[in-house]
Structures are given as structure tokens and as C-alpha cells.
Amino acid sequence: MPTEGRPGRDLRNFVLPEIGRLLDTGDPWEPYLLLDPLGTPVEPVALYFKDLMAGPYSPLTPRSYGMDLLRWWRFLWAHGVEWDRALREDARDFTLWMKLADKPVRVHWRHRGKNSSEIPPPRTDGPTPGMPNLVTGKPTAGTKYAPTTRAHCETVLRTFYDWHLDNNSGSLLINPFPLDRSRHRGKRRPDSQGQLGSQGGRANAHHNPMDKFKAERKGRYRPTVPKQIPRRIPEEKYAEVFAGLRSDRDRALLAFWVSNGARAEELLSAKQSDAKVGQQTIGVIRKGTREYQELPANLDAYVWLRVYQEEAWKKGVPRGRHQPLWWTLRRPWRPLEYDAARMMFNRANKLLGANWTLHDLRHTATFLMLDDPDMPPVYVQHILGHKHLSTLDIYNNPSQGEVIAASLAHYERKRHKRETQSSTPPAPAYNPTSLSNLFGGPIS
């Protein structure tokens, strides 16, 4: 393995090539494969995915990790570097490119393979990338990679190389994505000359058992991720979104999401037998544990569900206890998938000029349940499927709209108080002579 560093790269105009792909195989044993430009599976990634599948991870984890690994492999392919000979200079350049360069603009699948003259120009009537939405206050997707995306990519690549180092794979000698040792709060160790070196050692070396553990294991190239506050959809805006939906199926979906806080893909996993109207519950498959759980929902959701089912069955949608509960609206009938549900919600958003997401419906349901003083938080934790009750602490933080509204109300109270005090005459019980002696003049 070479010990010298890479020659300097100018990545200002570097464009990540769209070579290789992540293949959805449909095989539960190997749900996803990373393919090279020739269509051959990348063996190191395939072995890593197999280890993930054997662990306590969701079947969607290889897909999430695979997108980051595909981005890294495309970077290596473009510069002619083997995966097991990558140096920390390569990881540094890759991280710097993700931080400063614009995200690659993908060609729509309808136009792939066409000449550039046949591809229509991108639309310019949309919102400015990265600017806050006027309705929701949420920033739109920017042209750069978000800090959360870069942090997730760094974690995936660091753990990928750690796994191969533990298994002595290939000619790998170092992890190109190292930990930042300067963050570990151990004792300062003397060097060969007896001088105290930089602070190092294991993480939480002098941890007080009365305190919580600090997250001191941090990658050298991992960015700082800003803390995100969950957003709720205001009641009046939710009514407008609901009115903008096109079908009874979409209204039923929205009513379920905002009443029990199920994740979008969890609700789509329900079968027709899972919707128990008499018990007012619906069964879903949890995202992380893949366990079956019955969730409550309000009565309006079941009213819209019944209206949708009667209409769908008349059109010929498959009917049966073990059939999916949610279907497409047009032939050929197919079970409704997450991407189609997301597009449905985005169409309703577009009518309002908003940019809420399906996950904001889960936050909205959580806020509504926690606002009820008779609803114990431990019950909300169980409905949401959270492992720890402390995960609900983020909902105790006020939203930006609530802070602004409270501040404006504070200014209005202060203004009203000043106006009231300036127009109030002295109390009649005071003696005018005493006031004259105190302020040095006659009191009119």
C-alpha cells in the first residue's frame, strides 16, 4: 500500500458520474445489491449487507446504507482508486466535495438515454432552493448536501471500513474515515521526551456514574448536525390540506396518520383484516422491530375508510382479509406504496404553497395527544413505538411560530401597560400638599 499522499485534486468542477447503481432484488436474503458499471455486484458491499441482515436491523437499512456507499464508490471509480487502497486524503477530498459542491442534478427517468437537446429545461417557477417556505416556515431543499446527509454518509463509511478491518478484508490497513481522537477526554499522555501530549485516550475515561454519558465518539470528518424541532400542522391549515385531497382513500389515509401517529410506510403495511372498526384499531408492522401492533384511531378515519372501500370494491379492487388495505386508484390495481402516497400529499401541499411532509403528520398527532392533560405520556410513547419515554422531550420545545406569537403578545402587553400608566392620574387618597413637598412644585 502506498504511504505517500494523493496528488492535489481540484474538485471545483468535479461532477459525480452516474455509474453503477443500487439494485432492489426483491430477495429477502439479499434485498439490495451494489452493482459496478458493468453490472457486477461489488463483493465487499455484498458481504457487509449480509452482516447487516443478520443483525438487528430493518430490511431497509441496506438501502439507506447502499445510497451512501454508491456515492463513495462513484467517487473512487471516477479517480481510479480501489476501495481497499483509499487513503485519508481520499476521504478528506470526498468530504470536502460533499460540503462545498452542488448536488448532482439527476435526469428524470423519462428522459434518460435521450440527447441533451431533447431534454426539456428545468422548471424555474418553483421555490428558491434553501429558502424558508412562506406557509410552513420550513426551508426547502437546497442545492448543497444537507448536514444530516453528510453526517449519515460519514457514519456509514466509517462503520463499513471498521467492519472490514475487523475481518481482515482485502489489503486494507487503515480506516480512511478515522475518529477524532482529540475529542476523547482521557488523561494527557506523555510522549517519548516526557512532555504531555494532546488529550487522548478512551471516551468517557473519567465518567462520573451520577452523570449521563457524553457522546464523545465523533468522526474526524463528521459535520455538526443542527438540532431539529418537530413541526406540527396548524388546525386551520390541516383543514385546507384535507379539503385539497382528491379521493376518499386519501382522506382516510390522512385521518389515520394524524390520529394515531403511525409512520407513512407502517400504515401502508396494513391488511384489510387489520382495520377493526368495532374495536376502533388498525394493525400495522412497525418499521424498526417489524412487530405487529394495533393502534387506535379516531372515528372519522373509519368513516372515510368505509366510504373508500365501498367505492373501490365496486370498481373491482381485490377484496379479502389478507389483501392489502390500500390500493392505487386506477387499473391495473396495485398495492399503494410510499412514493405514491408521498406524491399524493405533495399535490395537496402544492395547492397551498406548503412543503409539509408525511412525517409532519406524525408530529402533529403527537402534539395533539400530548396537549391532552388526560393522556399520559407513557401511552403516547407506546402508540408511537418509541423505546424510551425521553424521546418525547423534543415535543416540549416550542415551535418557531409559538415563540413569535408569544413574543408579539408580550410586546402588546408591555405597550398596553405603558399607555395605561401614562393616562392614570394620581390616586385621590394622596394629600396634594405632601405631593408638592415631595416633587417641589404645585400639583394641578
Secondary structure, DSSP 8 states (H G I E B T S, - for coil): ---S-------TT------SEEEE---SSS-EEEE-TTS-B-HHHHHHHHHHHHSS--TTHHHHHHHHHHHHHHHHHHHT--GGG--HHHHHHHHHHHHHSB------GGGTTS-GGGS-----SS--TTSB-TTT--B---SB--HHHHHHHHHHHHHHHHHHHHTT-TT--S-SS-B-GGG----EEE-TTS-EEEE-SSTTTT--TTS-------BTT-------------HHHHHHHHHT--SHHHHHHHHHHHHH---HHHHTT-BGGGEETTTTEEEEE-TTT--EEEEE--HHHHHHHHHHHHHHHHHT---STTSBS-B-SSSS--B--HHHHHHHHHHHHHHHT----HHHHHHHHHHHHHT-TTS-HHHHHHHHT-S-GGGGGGGGS--HHHHHHHHHHHHHHHHHHHHHHHT----TTS-HHHHHHHHTS---
